């Protein structure tokens, strides 16, 4: 009699939503459009978004990534990254006569606005985030003098937008024990994309023998997705930049593989991971939908203005011909 296998069938679960958020899409487009409009080079302060492939591709097209605005030649065009910058950076750029395009995500800008408002109202702000991360530097730079608790009745918290939502709330609870009057930020300071991607990975993790998160090592939200996957019950979770980083041994004995990607990850990198799995006998992925996303942010206003001017110039040239 033929032996029948009792092993569960192989399957691939794909988180939805995953990948690009509205803020990343806008920031990457801002550099692309600036290159089209002004030609190379266009300077970009810090990585426009934390993804190795995106940065390499834009660099090939003529973007020059710098760590500091002081490295940008006077009068040149510089794009500020999606993570935001402090007012001091804006001041330095103005002093150097730089033409700036601010691709700060509008959701990060909201956190900056809250920082200014809390500081103006006399609150001490407790910033929850990773020390040294650009976004944390940008937000604390909005209220650099509000870092010592002056009045325990006037303490507020803010956070980096890409942290683990559950961990952040646990931290907030701990801070509240010390400062019962702790004030929360406005609810719309929470990033929808971070929340949605974490909820989606929670959904595909409990049954997963392996979760693959596509995203770069310095991408806070991608690293958090792998942590959230393990907390949600995945037997293993690995973050990779692309399919070439998958170790074949991870697949030993693995029936269910779940796949997701961070907010700065182009979809072709996820396609590469799915193709890798298909080539190793896994079936087509089943998408697991947990939220629909339709948010789009308009390009930075200074770029829209220049694009309008360029379009008007082209029209008048055509009329003169
Ligand atoms: Fe903006 Fe959220 Fe995307 Fe960060 S993860 S760029 S805050 S939408």
Boltz pocket constraint, residues with backbone or C-beta under 6 A from the ligand:
constraints:
  - pocket:
      binder: B
      contacts: [[A, 21], [A, 22], [A, 23], [A, 24], [A, 82], [A, 105], [A, 106], [A, 107], [A, 108], [A, 161], [A, 162], [A, 191], [A, 192], [A, 193], [A, 194], [A, 221], [A, 263]]
      max_distance: 6.0
